[in-house]
Amino acid sequence: MKSIARNENQITLIYSSTSRVGERTHAHISAVKDKELHTIDVAKNPLTGTQWAELAEELNKPMRELLSFDEVSDDDEIKNGDFDENDYVNILKNRPELFAHPVIIHQDVMKQITNPTQAQEFLGVDSAGLDKKMMHEEPTISSTTKNERFIDKPETGDHN
């Protein structure tokens, strides 16, 4: 049984608000409109050891690879220490800023995000309803299929 809830109508973001990539990923994924967004900020609500182990296992990574030591000084024991999986869980609990990259979960898909724009894969944006036009033709700027999220073009006119 999985310890992190999954649902076809829910996207879960696990991130650290103390990291720039985490905050930017949170901003991108907040645009989700057709699914419930569940966020877990490990800086405020640490995951359990079981949940960290589940992340590592499903991402097919050793626990150490969930951490980033880029901002850690060379003399910091954490950067050069020899730790086991349980030690890394405790490090993540006590130093959430070391959580390397946010993780997005939707149903059975779990993806570690290294670039915040990767979150757009989960936004449901689809251009299937757009017809390809020649340069001299007007572009399609209205919905041509169901469930598209076009932004209506404002009426042009004098706005003085």
Buried (B, 14 or more C-beta within 10 A) or exposed (E): EEEBEBEEEBBBBBBBBBBEBBBBBBEBBEBBEEBEBBBBBBBEEBBEBEBBBBBBEBBEEEBBBBBBBEEBEEEEEBBEEEBEEEBBBEBBBEBBBBBBBBBBBBEEEBBBBEEBEBBEEBBBEEEEBBEEEEEEEEEBEEEEEEEBEEEEEEEEEEEE
